C-alpha cells in the first residue's frame, strides 16, 4: 500500500498539511492536517510498504510500546483508506 501519487506534505504557519496536486486534486478536495507523527507516517507511505514496516520504522526512531504504535498506525491508515488517499 502507498499514498496515491499527487499528494505532498507542506508546512504552513508551523502546521503540516497533505495537499492533493495534479490529477488527484480533481477528485480530492481539501487538505489533511497532520501532526508530526502523522507527517512521518504519511512520508513513510510515499513508497509501497506495509503497516508492519511503518511500525518498525517508527520504533527505530522512537521509544514506544509496539502494540500502541501498531494500533495508532492501523487507525491512521484506515482513516486514509476511508477517504481514498491510499492505493493498495
HTML snippet that shows the backbone in 3Dmol.js (N, CA, C, O; Angstrom):
<script src="https://3Dmol.org/build/3Dmol-min.js"></script>
<div id="view" style="width:600px;height:400px;position:relative"></div>
<script>
const pdb = `
ATOM      1  N   UNK A   1       0.839  -1.177   0.000  1.00  0.00           N
ATOM      2  CA  UNK A   1       0.000   0.000   0.000  1.00  0.00           C
ATOM      3  C   UNK A   1       0.882   1.237   0.000  1.00  0.00           C
ATOM      4  O   UNK A   1       2.015   1.213   0.481  1.00  0.00           O
ATOM      5  N   UNK A   2       0.346   2.306  -0.543  1.00  0.00           N
ATOM      6  CA  UNK A   2       1.064   3.572  -0.509  1.00  0.00           C
ATOM      7  C   UNK A   2       0.095   4.719  -0.769  1.00  0.00           C
ATOM      8  O   UNK A   2      -1.037   4.517  -1.209  1.00  0.00           O
ATOM      9  N   UNK A   3       0.568   5.915  -0.486  1.00  0.00           N
ATOM     10  CA  UNK A   3      -0.214   7.125  -0.744  1.00  0.00           C
ATOM     11  C   UNK A   3      -0.352   7.282  -2.253  1.00  0.00           C
ATOM     12  O   UNK A   3       0.605   7.051  -2.992  1.00  0.00           O
ATOM     13  N   UNK A   4      -1.528   7.670  -2.708  1.00  0.00           N
ATOM     14  CA  UNK A   4      -1.729   7.895  -4.133  1.00  0.00           C
ATOM     15  C   UNK A   4      -0.784   8.982  -4.638  1.00  0.00           C
ATOM     16  O   UNK A   4      -0.482   9.940  -3.926  1.00  0.00           O
ATOM     17  N   UNK A   5      -0.334   8.821  -5.846  1.00  0.00           N
ATOM     18  CA  UNK A   5       0.557   9.800  -6.459  1.00  0.00           C
ATOM     19  C   UNK A   5      -0.163  11.140  -6.561  1.00  0.00           C
ATOM     20  O   UNK A   5      -1.320  11.207  -6.975  1.00  0.00           O
ATOM     21  N   UNK A   6       0.531  12.196  -6.181  1.00  0.00           N
ATOM     22  CA  UNK A   6      -0.034  13.531  -6.286  1.00  0.00           C
ATOM     23  C   UNK A   6      -0.230  14.226  -4.950  1.00  0.00           C
ATOM     24  O   UNK A   6      -0.524  15.421  -4.916  1.00  0.00           O
ATOM     25  N   UNK A   7      -0.073  13.503  -3.849  1.00  0.00           N
ATOM     26  CA  UNK A   7      -0.177  14.125  -2.529  1.00  0.00           C
ATOM     27  C   UNK A   7       1.207  14.550  -2.056  1.00  0.00           C
ATOM     28  O   UNK A   7       2.172  13.792  -2.153  1.00  0.00           O
ATOM     29  N   UNK A   8       1.286  15.761  -1.550  1.00  0.00           N
ATOM     30  CA  UNK A   8       2.541  16.276  -0.998  1.00  0.00           C
ATOM     31  C   UNK A   8       2.266  16.841   0.389  1.00  0.00           C
ATOM     32  O   UNK A   8       1.148  17.263   0.685  1.00  0.00           O
ATOM     33  N   UNK A   9       3.288  16.850   1.237  1.00  0.00           N
ATOM     34  CA  UNK A   9       3.171  17.434   2.570  1.00  0.00           C
ATOM     35  C   UNK A   9       3.890  18.771   2.551  1.00  0.00           C
ATOM     36  O   UNK A   9       5.039  18.871   2.121  1.00  0.00           O
ATOM     37  N   UNK A  10       3.198  19.787   3.021  1.00  0.00           N
ATOM     38  CA  UNK A  10       3.753  21.133   3.099  1.00  0.00           C
ATOM     39  C   UNK A  10       3.516  21.687   4.488  1.00  0.00           C
ATOM     40  O   UNK A  10       2.547  21.332   5.159  1.00  0.00           O
ATOM     41  N   UNK A  11       4.417  22.566   4.912  1.00  0.00           N
ATOM     42  CA  UNK A  11       4.267  23.228   6.204  1.00  0.00           C
ATOM     43  C   UNK A  11       3.823  24.664   5.958  1.00  0.00           C
ATOM     44  O   UNK A  11       4.440  25.399   5.187  1.00  0.00           O
ATOM     45  N   UNK A  12       2.743  25.045   6.627  1.00  0.00           N
ATOM     46  CA  UNK A  12       2.201  26.398   6.503  1.00  0.00           C
ATOM     47  C   UNK A  12       1.937  26.920   7.909  1.00  0.00           C
ATOM     48  O   UNK A  12       1.159  26.330   8.658  1.00  0.00           O
ATOM     49  N   UNK A  13       2.567  28.000   8.258  1.00  0.00           N
ATOM     50  CA  UNK A  13       2.348  28.594   9.573  1.00  0.00           C
ATOM     51  C   UNK A  13       2.695  27.657  10.713  1.00  0.00           C
ATOM     52  O   UNK A  13       2.055  27.702  11.764  1.00  0.00           O
ATOM     53  N   UNK A  14       3.698  26.805  10.526  1.00  0.00           N
ATOM     54  CA  UNK A  14       4.117  25.889  11.573  1.00  0.00           C
ATOM     55  C   UNK A  14       3.298  24.613  11.663  1.00  0.00           C
ATOM     56  O   UNK A  14       3.567  23.769  12.519  1.00  0.00           O
ATOM     57  N   UNK A  15       2.305  24.454  10.799  1.00  0.00           N
ATOM     58  CA  UNK A  15       1.483  23.243  10.778  1.00  0.00           C
ATOM     59  C   UNK A  15       1.701  22.509   9.467  1.00  0.00           C
ATOM     60  O   UNK A  15       1.934  23.131   8.431  1.00  0.00           O
ATOM     61  N   UNK A  16       1.623  21.174   9.512  1.00  0.00           N
ATOM     62  CA  UNK A  16       1.842  20.359   8.325  1.00  0.00           C
ATOM     63  C   UNK A  16       0.507  19.923   7.730  1.00  0.00           C
ATOM     64  O   UNK A  16      -0.437  19.576   8.440  1.00  0.00           O
ATOM     65  N   UNK A  17       0.466  19.954   6.389  1.00  0.00           N
ATOM     66  CA  UNK A  17      -0.741  19.572   5.663  1.00  0.00           C
ATOM     67  C   UNK A  17      -0.368  18.677   4.494  1.00  0.00           C
ATOM     68  O   UNK A  17       0.661  18.881   3.851  1.00  0.00           O
ATOM     69  N   UNK A  18      -1.207  17.685   4.219  1.00  0.00           N
ATOM     70  CA  UNK A  18      -1.093  16.905   2.994  1.00  0.00           C
ATOM     71  C   UNK A  18      -2.055  17.541   2.001  1.00  0.00           C
ATOM     72  O   UNK A  18      -3.233  17.746   2.297  1.00  0.00           O
ATOM     73  N   UNK A  19      -1.531  17.849   0.818  1.00  0.00           N
ATOM     74  CA  UNK A  19      -2.306  18.567  -0.194  1.00  0.00           C
ATOM     75  C   UNK A  19      -2.291  17.743  -1.480  1.00  0.00           C
ATOM     76  O   UNK A  19      -1.257  17.207  -1.875  1.00  0.00           O
ATOM     77  N   UNK A  20      -3.442  17.653  -2.118  1.00  0.00           N
ATOM     78  CA  UNK A  20      -3.541  16.956  -3.397  1.00  0.00           C
ATOM     79  C   UNK A  20      -3.101  17.893  -4.515  1.00  0.00           C
ATOM     80  O   UNK A  20      -3.461  19.070  -4.532  1.00  0.00           O
ATOM     81  N   UNK A  21      -2.315  17.355  -5.452  1.00  0.00           N
ATOM     82  CA  UNK A  21      -1.866  18.130  -6.605  1.00  0.00           C
ATOM     83  C   UNK A  21      -2.156  17.337  -7.874  1.00  0.00           C
ATOM     84  O   UNK A  21      -2.477  16.150  -7.812  1.00  0.00           O
ATOM     85  N   UNK A  22      -2.043  17.984  -9.002  1.00  0.00           N
ATOM     86  CA  UNK A  22      -2.195  17.302 -10.295  1.00  0.00           C
ATOM     87  C   UNK A  22      -3.551  16.650 -10.456  1.00  0.00           C
ATOM     88  O   UNK A  22      -4.571  17.193 -10.033  1.00  0.00           O
ATOM     89  N   UNK A  23      -3.551  15.479 -11.074  1.00  0.00           N
ATOM     90  CA  UNK A  23      -4.793  14.759 -11.378  1.00  0.00           C
ATOM     91  C   UNK A  23      -5.603  14.405 -10.138  1.00  0.00           C
ATOM     92  O   UNK A  23      -6.832  14.470 -10.158  1.00  0.00           O
ATOM     93  N   UNK A  24      -4.925  14.032  -9.066  1.00  0.00           N
ATOM     94  CA  UNK A  24      -5.636  13.622  -7.854  1.00  0.00           C
ATOM     95  C   UNK A  24      -6.404  14.798  -7.236  1.00  0.00           C
ATOM     96  O   UNK A  24      -7.376  14.585  -6.513  1.00  0.00           O
ATOM     97  N   UNK A  25      -5.978  16.025  -7.513  1.00  0.00           N
ATOM     98  CA  UNK A  25      -6.671  17.203  -6.981  1.00  0.00           C
ATOM     99  C   UNK A  25      -8.061  17.364  -7.592  1.00  0.00           C
ATOM    100  O   UNK A  25      -8.916  18.045  -7.025  1.00  0.00           O
ATOM    101  N   UNK A  26      -8.286  16.744  -8.739  1.00  0.00           N
ATOM    102  CA  UNK A  26      -9.609  16.815  -9.372  1.00  0.00           C
ATOM    103  C   UNK A  26     -10.649  16.018  -8.592  1.00  0.00           C
ATOM    104  O   UNK A  26     -11.833  16.353  -8.608  1.00  0.00           O
ATOM    105  N   UNK A  27     -10.205  14.957  -7.904  1.00  0.00           N
ATOM    106  CA  UNK A  27     -11.148  14.124  -7.165  1.00  0.00           C
ATOM    107  C   UNK A  27     -11.076  14.327  -5.654  1.00  0.00           C
ATOM    108  O   UNK A  27     -12.040  14.036  -4.946  1.00  0.00           O
ATOM    109  N   UNK A  28      -9.949  14.820  -5.154  1.00  0.00           N
ATOM    110  CA  UNK A  28      -9.802  15.036  -3.719  1.00  0.00           C
ATOM    111  C   UNK A  28      -9.738  16.532  -3.457  1.00  0.00           C
ATOM    112  O   UNK A  28      -8.787  17.204  -3.856  1.00  0.00           O
ATOM    113  N   UNK A  29     -10.731  17.031  -2.803  1.00  0.00           N
ATOM    114  CA  UNK A  29     -10.803  18.462  -2.496  1.00  0.00           C
ATOM    115  C   UNK A  29     -10.439  18.674  -1.038  1.00  0.00           C
ATOM    116  O   UNK A  29     -10.945  17.980  -0.156  1.00  0.00           O
ATOM    117  N   UNK A  30      -9.575  19.619  -0.793  1.00  0.00           N
ATOM    118  CA  UNK A  30      -9.224  19.934   0.583  1.00  0.00           C
ATOM    119  C   UNK A  30      -7.810  19.544   0.939  1.00  0.00           C
ATOM    120  O   UNK A  30      -7.003  19.173   0.086  1.00  0.00           O
ATOM    121  N   UNK A  31      -7.531  19.642   2.246  1.00  0.00           N
ATOM    122  CA  UNK A  31      -6.220  19.328   2.785  1.00  0.00           C
ATOM    123  C   UNK A  31      -6.400  18.456   4.015  1.00  0.00           C
ATOM    124  O   UNK A  31      -7.461  18.444   4.639  1.00  0.00           O
ATOM    125  N   UNK A  32      -5.342  17.726   4.352  1.00  0.00           N
ATOM    126  CA  UNK A  32      -5.339  16.930   5.570  1.00  0.00           C
ATOM    127  C   UNK A  32      -4.356  17.547   6.548  1.00  0.00           C
ATOM    128  O   UNK A  32      -3.168  17.657   6.243  1.00  0.00           O
ATOM    129  N   UNK A  33      -4.828  17.947   7.711  1.00  0.00           N
ATOM    130  CA  UNK A  33      -3.937  18.450   8.745  1.00  0.00           C
ATOM    131  C   UNK A  33      -3.205  17.277   9.389  1.00  0.00           C
ATOM    132  O   UNK A  33      -3.823  16.269   9.730  1.00  0.00           O
ATOM    133  N   UNK A  34      -1.895  17.408   9.555  1.00  0.00           N
ATOM    134  CA  UNK A  34      -1.081  16.326  10.102  1.00  0.00           C
ATOM    135  C   UNK A  34      -0.281  16.808  11.300  1.00  0.00           C
ATOM    136  O   UNK A  34       0.307  17.890  11.269  1.00  0.00           O
ATOM    137  N   UNK A  35      -0.259  16.004  12.353  1.00  0.00           N
ATOM    138  CA  UNK A  35       0.679  16.289  13.438  1.00  0.00           C
ATOM    139  C   UNK A  35       2.028  15.705  13.027  1.00  0.00           C
ATOM    140  O   UNK A  35       2.145  15.150  11.934  1.00  0.00           O
ATOM    141  N   UNK A  36       3.034  15.815  13.868  1.00  0.00           N
ATOM    142  CA  UNK A  36       4.370  15.340  13.491  1.00  0.00           C
ATOM    143  C   UNK A  36       4.384  13.845  13.179  1.00  0.00           C
ATOM    144  O   UNK A  36       5.018  13.425  12.212  1.00  0.00           O
ATOM    145  N   UNK A  37       3.700  13.045  13.977  1.00  0.00           N
ATOM    146  CA  UNK A  37       3.678  11.606  13.731  1.00  0.00           C
ATOM    147  C   UNK A  37       2.900  11.289  12.454  1.00  0.00           C
ATOM    148  O   UNK A  37       3.301  10.420  11.679  1.00  0.00           O
ATOM    149  N   UNK A  38       1.803  11.982  12.240  1.00  0.00           N
ATOM    150  CA  UNK A  38       1.032  11.791  11.008  1.00  0.00           C
ATOM    151  C   UNK A  38       1.864  12.123   9.783  1.00  0.00           C
ATOM    152  O   UNK A  38       1.797  11.423   8.773  1.00  0.00           O
ATOM    153  N   UNK A  39       2.651  13.191   9.869  1.00  0.00           N
ATOM    154  CA  UNK A  39       3.521  13.567   8.753  1.00  0.00           C
ATOM    155  C   UNK A  39       4.593  12.509   8.524  1.00  0.00           C
ATOM    156  O   UNK A  39       4.934  12.210   7.379  1.00  0.00           O
ATOM    157  N   UNK A  40       5.127  11.941   9.601  1.00  0.00           N
ATOM    158  CA  UNK A  40       6.125  10.881   9.474  1.00  0.00           C
ATOM    159  C   UNK A  40       5.518   9.665   8.783  1.00  0.00           C
ATOM    160  O   UNK A  40       6.103   9.120   7.847  1.00  0.00           O
ATOM    161  N   UNK A  41       4.350   9.243   9.245  1.00  0.00           N
ATOM    162  CA  UNK A  41       3.683   8.081   8.648  1.00  0.00           C
ATOM    163  C   UNK A  41       3.340   8.368   7.192  1.00  0.00           C
ATOM    164  O   UNK A  41       3.547   7.515   6.329  1.00  0.00           O
ATOM    165  N   UNK A  42       2.824   9.545   6.913  1.00  0.00           N
ATOM    166  CA  UNK A  42       2.479   9.922   5.545  1.00  0.00           C
ATOM    167  C   UNK A  42       3.717   9.834   4.654  1.00  0.00           C
ATOM    168  O   UNK A  42       3.640   9.366   3.518  1.00  0.00           O
ATOM    169  N   UNK A  43       4.846  10.282   5.172  1.00  0.00           N
ATOM    170  CA  UNK A  43       6.100  10.203   4.425  1.00  0.00           C
ATOM    171  C   UNK A  43       6.524   8.769   4.173  1.00  0.00           C
ATOM    172  O   UNK A  43       6.978   8.440   3.077  1.00  0.00           O
ATOM    173  N   UNK A  44       6.382   7.910   5.174  1.00  0.00           N
ATOM    174  CA  UNK A  44       6.745   6.502   5.019  1.00  0.00           C
ATOM    175  C   UNK A  44       5.847   5.796   4.008  1.00  0.00           C
ATOM    176  O   UNK A  44       6.255   4.820   3.377  1.00  0.00           O
ATOM    177  N   UNK A  45       4.629   6.293   3.861  1.00  0.00           N
ATOM    178  CA  UNK A  45       3.678   5.697   2.929  1.00  0.00           C
ATOM    179  C   UNK A  45       3.837   6.225   1.499  1.00  0.00           C
ATOM    180  O   UNK A  45       3.037   5.881   0.628  1.00  0.00           O
ATOM    181  N   UNK A  46       4.836   7.037   1.248  1.00  0.00           N
ATOM    182  CA  UNK A  46       5.072   7.535  -0.113  1.00  0.00           C
ATOM    183  C   UNK A  46       5.574   6.428  -1.032  1.00  0.00           C
ATOM    184  O   UNK A  46       5.418   6.512  -2.251  1.00  0.00           O
ATOM    185  N   UNK A  47       6.174   5.393  -0.457  1.00  0.00           N
ATOM    186  CA  UNK A  47       6.596   4.233  -1.240  1.00  0.00           C
ATOM    187  C   UNK A  47       5.802   3.026  -0.775  1.00  0.00           C
ATOM    188  O   UNK A  47       5.313   2.995   0.355  1.00  0.00           O
ATOM    189  N   UNK A  48       5.673   2.046  -1.632  1.00  0.00           N
ATOM    190  CA  UNK A  48       4.895   0.853  -1.315  1.00  0.00           C
ATOM    191  C   UNK A  48       5.472   0.182  -0.070  1.00  0.00           C
ATOM    192  O   UNK A  48       6.664  -0.121  -0.017  1.00  0.00           O
ATOM    193  N   UNK A  49       4.628  -0.045   0.924  1.00  0.00           N
ATOM    194  CA  UNK A  49       5.085  -0.583   2.208  1.00  0.00           C
ATOM    195  C   UNK A  49       3.949  -1.324   2.890  1.00  0.00           C
ATOM    196  O   UNK A  49       2.869  -1.489   2.324  1.00  0.00           O
ATOM    197  N   UNK A  50       4.204  -1.763   4.098  1.00  0.00           N
ATOM    198  CA  UNK A  50       3.194  -2.444   4.914  1.00  0.00           C
ATOM    199  C   UNK A  50       3.054  -1.712   6.242  1.00  0.00           C
ATOM    200  O   UNK A  50       3.903  -0.900   6.609  1.00  0.00           O
ATOM    201  N   UNK A  51       1.986  -2.007   6.947  1.00  0.00           N
ATOM    202  CA  UNK A  51       1.790  -1.431   8.277  1.00  0.00           C
ATOM    203  C   UNK A  51       2.956  -1.833   9.182  1.00  0.00           C
ATOM    204  O   UNK A  51       3.478  -1.007   9.931  1.00  0.00           O
ATOM    205  N   UNK A  52       3.361  -3.102   9.111  1.00  0.00           N
ATOM    206  CA  UNK A  52       4.459  -3.562   9.972  1.00  0.00           C
ATOM    207  C   UNK A  52       5.758  -2.823   9.677  1.00  0.00           C
ATOM    208  O   UNK A  52       6.499  -2.495  10.604  1.00  0.00           O
ATOM    209  N   UNK A  53       6.050  -2.555   8.409  1.00  0.00           N
ATOM    210  CA  UNK A  53       7.271  -1.817   8.062  1.00  0.00           C
ATOM    211  C   UNK A  53       7.210  -0.394   8.597  1.00  0.00           C
ATOM    212  O   UNK A  53       8.223   0.136   9.055  1.00  0.00           O
ATOM    213  N   UNK A  54       6.041   0.230   8.545  1.00  0.00           N
ATOM    214  CA  UNK A  54       5.874   1.578   9.093  1.00  0.00           C
ATOM    215  C   UNK A  54       6.080   1.546  10.609  1.00  0.00           C
ATOM    216  O   UNK A  54       6.783   2.390  11.165  1.00  0.00           O
ATOM    217  N   UNK A  55       5.468   0.573  11.266  1.00  0.00           N
ATOM    218  CA  UNK A  55       5.626   0.424  12.720  1.00  0.00           C
ATOM    219  C   UNK A  55       7.095   0.234  13.075  1.00  0.00           C
ATOM    220  O   UNK A  55       7.598   0.873  13.999  1.00  0.00           O
ATOM    221  N   UNK A  56       7.780  -0.634  12.352  1.00  0.00           N
ATOM    222  CA  UNK A  56       9.201  -0.883  12.623  1.00  0.00           C
ATOM    223  C   UNK A  56      10.029   0.388  12.448  1.00  0.00           C
ATOM    224  O   UNK A  56      10.933   0.650  13.241  1.00  0.00           O
ATOM    225  N   UNK A  57       9.732   1.172  11.422  1.00  0.00           N
ATOM    226  CA  UNK A  57      10.459   2.431  11.199  1.00  0.00           C
ATOM    227  C   UNK A  57      10.249   3.399  12.352  1.00  0.00           C
ATOM    228  O   UNK A  57      11.192   4.053  12.799  1.00  0.00           O
ATOM    229  N   UNK A  58       9.026   3.492  12.831  1.00  0.00           N
ATOM    230  CA  UNK A  58       8.727   4.383  13.949  1.00  0.00           C
ATOM    231  C   UNK A  58       9.462   3.911  15.204  1.00  0.00           C
ATOM    232  O   UNK A  58      10.041   4.718  15.931  1.00  0.00           O
ATOM    233  N   UNK A  59       9.435   2.599  15.453  1.00  0.00           N
ATOM    234  CA  UNK A  59      10.095   2.066  16.648  1.00  0.00           C
ATOM    235  C   UNK A  59      11.610   2.205  16.573  1.00  0.00           C
ATOM    236  O   UNK A  59      12.276   2.237  17.608  1.00  0.00           O
ATOM    237  N   UNK A  60      12.163   2.289  15.372  1.00  0.00           N
ATOM    238  CA  UNK A  60      13.600   2.543  15.222  1.00  0.00           C
ATOM    239  C   UNK A  60      13.958   3.977  15.592  1.00  0.00           C
ATOM    240  O   UNK A  60      15.092   4.255  15.980  1.00  0.00           O
ATOM    241  N   UNK A  61      12.992   4.888  15.473  1.00  0.00           N
ATOM    242  CA  UNK A  61      13.224   6.309  15.759  1.00  0.00           C
ATOM    243  C   UNK A  61      12.813   6.712  17.170  1.00  0.00           C
ATOM    244  O   UNK A  61      13.432   7.584  17.781  1.00  0.00           O
ATOM    245  N   UNK A  62      11.760   6.067  17.685  1.00  0.00           N
ATOM    246  CA  UNK A  62      11.182   6.476  18.962  1.00  0.00           C
ATOM    247  C   UNK A  62      11.061   5.287  19.901  1.00  0.00           C
ATOM    248  O   UNK A  62      10.845   4.156  19.464  1.00  0.00           O
ATOM    249  N   UNK A  63      11.202   5.550  21.177  1.00  0.00           N
ATOM    250  CA  UNK A  63      10.977   4.526  22.187  1.00  0.00           C
ATOM    251  C   UNK A  63       9.490   4.543  22.524  1.00  0.00           C
ATOM    252  O   UNK A  63       8.982   5.503  23.103  1.00  0.00           O
ATOM    253  N   UNK A  64       8.809   3.475  22.156  1.00  0.00           N
ATOM    254  CA  UNK A  64       7.364   3.403  22.372  1.00  0.00           C
ATOM    255  C   UNK A  64       6.947   1.939  22.457  1.00  0.00           C
ATOM    256  O   UNK A  64       7.698   1.038  22.087  1.00  0.00           O
ATOM    257  N   UNK A  65       5.748   1.729  22.947  1.00  0.00           N
ATOM    258  CA  UNK A  65       5.170   0.398  23.059  1.00  0.00           C
ATOM    259  C   UNK A  65       4.694  -0.074  21.682  1.00  0.00           C
ATOM    260  O   UNK A  65       3.925   0.631  21.029  1.00  0.00           O
ATOM    261  N   UNK A  66       5.136  -1.252  21.230  1.00  0.00           N
ATOM    262  CA  UNK A  66       4.800  -1.767  19.905  1.00  0.00           C
ATOM    263  C   UNK A  66       3.285  -1.842  19.687  1.00  0.00           C
ATOM    264  O   UNK A  66       2.792  -1.436  18.635  1.00  0.00           O
ATOM    265  N   UNK A  67       2.549  -2.353  20.667  1.00  0.00           N
ATOM    266  CA  UNK A  67       1.099  -2.504  20.496  1.00  0.00           C
ATOM    267  C   UNK A  67       0.413  -1.159  20.305  1.00  0.00           C
ATOM    268  O   UNK A  67      -0.522  -1.043  19.513  1.00  0.00           O
ATOM    269  N   UNK A  68       0.868  -0.155  21.020  1.00  0.00           N
ATOM    270  CA  UNK A  68       0.292   1.183  20.890  1.00  0.00           C
ATOM    271  C   UNK A  68       0.585   1.752  19.505  1.00  0.00           C
ATOM    272  O   UNK A  68      -0.303   2.301  18.853  1.00  0.00           O
ATOM    273  N   UNK A  69       1.832   1.619  19.059  1.00  0.00           N
ATOM    274  CA  UNK A  69       2.215   2.128  17.734  1.00  0.00           C
ATOM    275  C   UNK A  69       1.439   1.389  16.647  1.00  0.00           C
ATOM    276  O   UNK A  69       0.939   2.013  15.712  1.00  0.00           O
ATOM    277  N   UNK A  70       1.334   0.066  16.761  1.00  0.00           N
ATOM    278  CA  UNK A  70       0.582  -0.706  15.767  1.00  0.00           C
ATOM    279  C   UNK A  70      -0.867  -0.230  15.686  1.00  0.00           C
ATOM    280  O   UNK A  70      -1.400  -0.035  14.593  1.00  0.00           O
ATOM    281  N   UNK A  71      -1.499  -0.044  16.836  1.00  0.00           N
ATOM    282  CA  UNK A  71      -2.896   0.403  16.858  1.00  0.00           C
ATOM    283  C   UNK A  71      -3.031   1.786  16.243  1.00  0.00           C
ATOM    284  O   UNK A  71      -3.963   2.036  15.478  1.00  0.00           O
ATOM    285  N   UNK A  72      -2.113   2.687  16.569  1.00  0.00           N
ATOM    286  CA  UNK A  72      -2.175   4.050  16.039  1.00  0.00           C
ATOM    287  C   UNK A  72      -1.951   4.075  14.529  1.00  0.00           C
ATOM    288  O   UNK A  72      -2.656   4.783  13.809  1.00  0.00           O
ATOM    289  N   UNK A  73      -0.977   3.311  14.048  1.00  0.00           N
ATOM    290  CA  UNK A  73      -0.692   3.273  12.606  1.00  0.00           C
ATOM    291  C   UNK A  73      -1.875   2.655  11.865  1.00  0.00           C
ATOM    292  O   UNK A  73      -2.297   3.176  10.832  1.00  0.00           O
ATOM    293  N   UNK A  74      -2.408   1.564  12.377  1.00  0.00           N
ATOM    294  CA  UNK A  74      -3.557   0.926  11.728  1.00  0.00           C
ATOM    295  C   UNK A  74      -4.757   1.863  11.671  1.00  0.00           C
ATOM    296  O   UNK A  74      -5.468   1.894  10.667  1.00  0.00           O
ATOM    297  N   UNK A  75      -4.989   2.618  12.725  1.00  0.00           N
ATOM    298  CA  UNK A  75      -6.102   3.564  12.749  1.00  0.00           C
ATOM    299  C   UNK A  75      -5.880   4.670  11.717  1.00  0.00           C
ATOM    300  O   UNK A  75      -6.803   5.029  10.986  1.00  0.00           O
ATOM    301  N   UNK A  76      -4.662   5.210  11.654  1.00  0.00           N
ATOM    302  CA  UNK A  76      -4.353   6.280  10.704  1.00  0.00           C
ATOM    303  C   UNK A  76      -4.488   5.785   9.263  1.00  0.00           C
ATOM    304  O   UNK A  76      -5.064   6.469   8.417  1.00  0.00           O
ATOM    305  N   UNK A  77      -3.955   4.598   8.990  1.00  0.00           N
ATOM    306  CA  UNK A  77      -4.050   4.026   7.645  1.00  0.00           C
ATOM    307  C   UNK A  77      -5.515   3.778   7.285  1.00  0.00           C
ATOM    308  O   UNK A  77      -5.927   4.026   6.152  1.00  0.00           O
ATOM    309  N   UNK A  78      -6.287   3.297   8.228  1.00  0.00           N
ATOM    310  CA  UNK A  78      -7.711   3.064   7.995  1.00  0.00           C
ATOM    311  C   UNK A  78      -8.430   4.372   7.641  1.00  0.00           C
ATOM    312  O   UNK A  78      -9.280   4.400   6.752  1.00  0.00           O
ATOM    313  N   UNK A  79      -8.082   5.445   8.343  1.00  0.00           N
ATOM    314  CA  UNK A  79      -8.684   6.743   8.038  1.00  0.00           C
ATOM    315  C   UNK A  79      -8.289   7.215   6.639  1.00  0.00           C
ATOM    316  O   UNK A  79      -9.119   7.754   5.907  1.00  0.00           O
ATOM    317  N   UNK A  80      -7.027   7.013   6.268  1.00  0.00           N
ATOM    318  CA  UNK A  80      -6.577   7.402   4.925  1.00  0.00           C
ATOM    319  C   UNK A  80      -7.294   6.587   3.851  1.00  0.00           C
ATOM    320  O   UNK A  80      -7.657   7.117   2.800  1.00  0.00           O
ATOM    321  N   UNK A  81      -7.496   5.294   4.121  1.00  0.00           N
ATOM    322  CA  UNK A  81      -8.220   4.455   3.169  1.00  0.00           C
ATOM    323  C   UNK A  81      -9.651   4.925   3.026  1.00  0.00           C
ATOM    324  O   UNK A  81     -10.190   4.934   1.919  1.00  0.00           O
ATOM    325  N   UNK A  82     -10.279   5.317   4.126  1.00  0.00           N
ATOM    326  CA  UNK A  82     -11.686   5.719   4.099  1.00  0.00           C
ATOM    327  C   UNK A  82     -11.930   6.977   3.268  1.00  0.00           C
ATOM    328  O   UNK A  82     -13.041   7.206   2.791  1.00  0.00           O
ATOM    329  N   UNK A  83     -10.884   7.794   3.097  1.00  0.00           N
ATOM    330  CA  UNK A  83     -11.029   8.996   2.269  1.00  0.00           C
ATOM    331  C   UNK A  83     -10.307   8.841   0.930  1.00  0.00           C
ATOM    332  O   UNK A  83     -10.085   9.818   0.214  1.00  0.00           O
ATOM    333  N   UNK A  84      -9.947   7.604   0.607  1.00  0.00           N
ATOM    334  CA  UNK A  84      -9.392   7.237  -0.704  1.00  0.00           C
ATOM    335  C   UNK A  84      -8.057   7.922  -1.002  1.00  0.00           C
ATOM    336  O   UNK A  84      -7.834   8.416  -2.107  1.00  0.00           O
ATOM    337  N   UNK A  85      -7.183   7.942  -0.011  1.00  0.00           N
ATOM    338  CA  UNK A  85      -5.840   8.526  -0.175  1.00  0.00           C
ATOM    339  C   UNK A  85      -4.805   7.422  -0.404  1.00  0.00           C
ATOM    340  O   UNK A  85      -3.720   7.686  -0.923  1.00  0.00           O
ATOM    341  N   UNK A  86      -5.136   6.201  -0.022  1.00  0.00           N
ATOM    342  CA  UNK A  86      -4.212   5.063  -0.128  1.00  0.00           C
ATOM    343  C   UNK A  86      -4.574   4.211  -1.340  1.00  0.00           C
ATOM    344  O   UNK A  86      -5.746   3.955  -1.614  1.00  0.00           O
ATOM    345  N   UNK A  87      -3.551   3.782  -2.049  1.00  0.00           N
ATOM    346  CA  UNK A  87      -3.777   2.756  -3.083  1.00  0.00           C
ATOM    347  C   UNK A  87      -3.112   1.473  -2.601  1.00  0.00           C
ATOM    348  O   UNK A  87      -2.069   1.493  -1.949  1.00  0.00           O
ATOM    349  N   UNK A  88      -3.750   0.360  -2.943  1.00  0.00           N
ATOM    350  CA  UNK A  88      -3.203  -0.916  -2.465  1.00  0.00           C
ATOM    351  C   UNK A  88      -2.637  -1.724  -3.606  1.00  0.00           C
ATOM    352  O   UNK A  88      -2.134  -2.827  -3.391  1.00  0.00           O
TER     353      UNK A  88
END
`;
const viewer = $3Dmol.createViewer("view");
viewer.addModel(pdb, "pdb");
viewer.setStyle({}, {cartoon: {color: "spectrum"}});
viewer.zoomTo();
viewer.render();
</script>
